[in-house]
């Protein structure tokens, strides 16, 4: 049966300075072609949720990227396999100056149906809420920016090393799993206290990112075989480590934040800044270097991999990053964003659950 849908809702939006505030009269988005309206059950917080407003303030823009919930309404052009009440999760473009209603920190979220994932029965909504940005950012980083050909459904015959810098992050633990399933040996950096964590996700070798010689040590240990590096941190130091770890012939470096050209210390290494939001297919109307024109190529890649991600989830081949449910209220979202801003969160994903 259709769910009753109100005209207004509680949501987290940006104020004039780009700071997140709670409002109780936000509009509930109307269905658009190919979309699904989801009643939110849980939202996961990421640094972009506060960084976007700080860098690109947009009064009234709804905050939040990741979510999990139940289908409340569907457009007639939405995926035919979805129905009212289905448990789903995904990603939307929060803090979007071009579409103020787009954002997951709300009681209802409007999402494109082609990138929604069904939540497996043995997954909690809190765990599922972490998947959207994590999976689709990795999709664009591994199979576009790094030009990896092998996949979990067509793995490499002989394992070769791939570096994951910042492996204890949410994107890091997912990259480790996807690379391992694709037949690679994930070589991981993180703090020493998270060594056991990343090994539990499939890291083949782990190095302390605080070591002054970590890059050369990785290169020596892997006998110069690394050709690809995913940097989940993005700093001058992390980029230098990745460049040092890549073998003499050179290779590719993908990072999840903007970087300065001189951070790439070797001409044989090609660097690329990955914007996971490109998976959604629309224009990203932000200033340089974050803005992007619509990319059909990235969107179609994400759609193809969404089907594979669903099969991996259904087959029990992926597990969530450790989650900490910090609240069941919208006030908890503001508290969680403050914790992320302070830099005190490590090795876990903060989630607010409304169930």
N, C-alpha and C positions, 0 to 999 in steps of 0.2 A: 504494500500500500504506500502511496506517496506520503512523504513526511510533511507536516505543516511547517511552512517556512515564513519567518517574520520578515517585516520590511527593513528593520534596523537591527543592529547587533553591537556587542562589545568587541572592541578591537584595539590593537596598539598601532598608533600612527606617529608620524614625525610632527614635532612642533616647528615653529618658524626657524629655530636654530638647528633643526635636524635631530633633536633629542627625542627619544621615545616617550610617549605619554599614552594613557588609557582614555578612550572615549567610549561612551555608551550609546551613541546615536549614529554609528557608521552604517552606511548602506549595505545591504546584502546584495551582492552582484547578481544581475540577471543573466540567464543562460545566453551564451553566444554560440555560433556554429561550432560543433565538434567538442563542446565543453561539458564538464560535469561539475555540479555543485556538491561539495563534500561537507558534511557536518563534522567539525573538528573534534578529534578525541585526544590527540597529543601533538605537541610541536617540539622540535629539537632546535637548539640555539647554536649558531656558528658566529665566528668573529665578524663576518660580513654584515650581520644583522645590526651591529652598531657602527661599523666602519663606513657603511654606505651613507648613513645620515650625516656623519661627521664630515665626509669628503664632498658629498653631493646633497646638501639639505634640500628637501622638497616638502613644503607645508602640506600636511594631510595625507602624504603617501603612506600606505599601509606597510608595516614592517613584517619581515619573516619570510623564509625560503622553504623550510622543510615542514612536513605535516603528515599525519595519518588520521583517518577517520572513516565515516560511512557515507556511501553515496546517498544524497538526499534528493537529487533531481538530475535528469540527463536531457541534453539537447537531442533532437531526432537524428542528428548526424554524428552523434557520439558512437564510440565502439559498441557494436551490437551485443558483445558478450558481457557487458556490464549491466547490472540491475540495481534497483533501489535496495539499500541495506548492505551492499557488498562492502567488505573492509578493504580499503585501498590506502596507498601512500604515494608521495611524489614530491615534486619541487615546483615552485612558482617564482616569478621575478618579484621579490619583495623590494620595498623602497624604490618603486618604479616611477620616475617623474612623468612618464608617458601614459601611465595607467594607475591612478591613485588607488583603485580598488584591488589591485593585485598585491597580495601579501598573505602569509599563512597565519599571522598572529591575530586570529579572529575566530568567531564562532562558526563561520562558514567560509570556505575557500573555493574559488572558482579555478578549475584546472583543465588543461587540455587532456582529452581522454587517452590519446595515443601513448603518452608517457606515464600513465598511471600504472602502478604495480599492485597486484592483489597481495594482501597480507596473509602469509601462511598461517594455518591454524595454531601452530606451536609458537608463533611469534606474538609478543605483546604489542599493543599499539605504541607504547613508549619506544620499544626497540625499532619498530617499523618506521617511526617518524624520523629516524636518523638516515634513512636510505637514499632519499631523493638526490640531494646535492652530492652525496658521497659517490653513488654509483655513476651518475651522469658526468660528474667532473672527471672521474677516472676513465670513463669511456672516451672523452675527448682528449685526455692527456695521454693515455696509453696507445689508443688506436688511431689517433690523428696526429698529435704533436710529436710523439715518439716513433710513429710509423711502424708500430709493432703489427705483425701479420698474424701470428698465432693467437688463438683464442682458447678459452676453457673447453670449447667443443671441437677444437682442432689444434691440440697442443703441439709444442715442439717435440721432435723425436729425441734430441739431445739437449739437456739443460744448459743454458748459458746464464751468466749473472746479469741482473738488472738492479741498479741502485735505487733504493727508496730512502731519501733523506727526510727525517721526521716521521719515522714509521709508527710512533705511538699516537699519532693524531688519528682522527676518524678517517680521513682520506688515506692515511698511511696504512692502517690495518686492513682496509678494503683493497688497496693496491697490492699488498702482500698476498692476500687470498687470490685475487684475480691473476696475478703473475704466476703464482704457484700452480694454480689450476691450468694455466696456459703452458706449463712445461718449463718455466724459468726458475732460476735460483734467486729469490729476493735477498739482496744484500742490504742490510738495514742499519741506519744510524738512529740513535735516540739517547736519552739519558740512561745511566746505568740502572736506575731503579725500575726502568720499564723493560729491561732485557727479557724477563720471563714472559711479559705480556706479548711482545712482538713474536717471540718464539712460538707462543701458543697459537698464533695466527699463520704460522708457516715460514717465518724468516729462516733462511738457510745459514746466515751468519749475521752477527750483530756487532756494531762498533759504537763506542762512546763518542758522541758528537762533541764532547768537551775536550777531547784529546787534540793537542796542537798539530799532530801529524796524522790525523784521521784519514784525510784524502789519499796521501801517498801510501798509507798502510793498507787501505782498501785496494788500491791499484796493485800493490805487491801481492797481497793475499789472493787476488783473483787473476794474477798473472797477466794483467793488462787486457782482460777479455771484456770488460764492461764497455758497451757502446751506447747505452741508454741510462739516463738518470731522471728520476721524478723527485722534485724538490717540493715537499709539502710545507716548508717553512718560509722560504724566500727571503734571504738577507745576503749581504755581501759575503759573509762567512760561509753560509750554506752553498751559495753558488760557486765559491772558490773550491770548496770541498768536492763538489760534484765534478767540476772541471778537472781537478787533480786526480780523481778516481777513474775517470774515463781513460781508456787505453790510448796508446800512441796514435793509432789511425784517426782518432777523434770519434765524434758521435753526436747524439742529440740530448738536449737538456730541456725539460719541461718544468715550469714552476707555476704556482697558483696565485701569485701576486705580481704586480708590475716590478720590473727590475731595471737597473741602470745598465747601459751597454758595456761599461767598463767592468761590470761584475763578471762578465764572461771573459776569463783570463786567457783563453786559447782560441786562436783563429780556427782550429779544426773542430770546435764545438759549436753547434748551432743551437741557440736558445729560443724558446717560445713561451710566452705568457698565456696560460689557458684560462678562458672565461667559461666556467661551466654553464652559465646562463645561455650560451649560444645553442645548447641542446634544445631549448624551447623554440627556436626558429624565428623569433621576432627580432626587431631592431632593439639594441640596447642603447638607449638615449642618455648616455653618460659622457662626461668629458674624457679627453685623452688621459691615459692610454686604455681606458676601460670601455669606451663606446665601441659598438660593433654594428655593422649593417646586417640585415637579415641574412642568414646562411642556410640555404636549403640543404647544402651538403652536410653540415653539422647536424641539422635536425633529422635528416634521413638516417644518418649514422646512429643517432641516439634511438630512433625508432627501431632500427634493426637490432641493436643491442638490448633494448628493453625486453624483447621477446626472449633473448638468451638469459638475461638477468632473472626473468620470471621462472624459467626452467631451473636455473641454479637454485633459486630460493625454494621452489617446490620440491626439489630433490634433496634439500637439506645440505647443500654444498657451501653455503655462505652463513656466516654468523655476524651478529651485530657487534659494533664497538661497545665496550662497557658503558652503560648508561647510569646516570644518577637522576632520579626523579626528585626535583627540588621543591615542587609545589603543585597544587591543583587549582591555582588561581592566576588571573592575568597579572596581578601584582608580582607573582613569582617570576614572570617573564622579565620584568624590569630589574628584579634582583639578580636574575641570572645574567642579564646583559652587563650589569655592573661587575659581577664576578669575572666574566670574560675580559672586560676592559682592564681589570686589575692585573691580569696575567697569572692569576692563582690557580687556574684550572689546567690539569695535566692528566693525560691518560684516561679520560672519561668524557662522555658527552652529556651536557646538561639538557634535561627534558622537563617540560611541564605537561602533566597529564590531567585531562579534564574528566576522566572516568574513575 
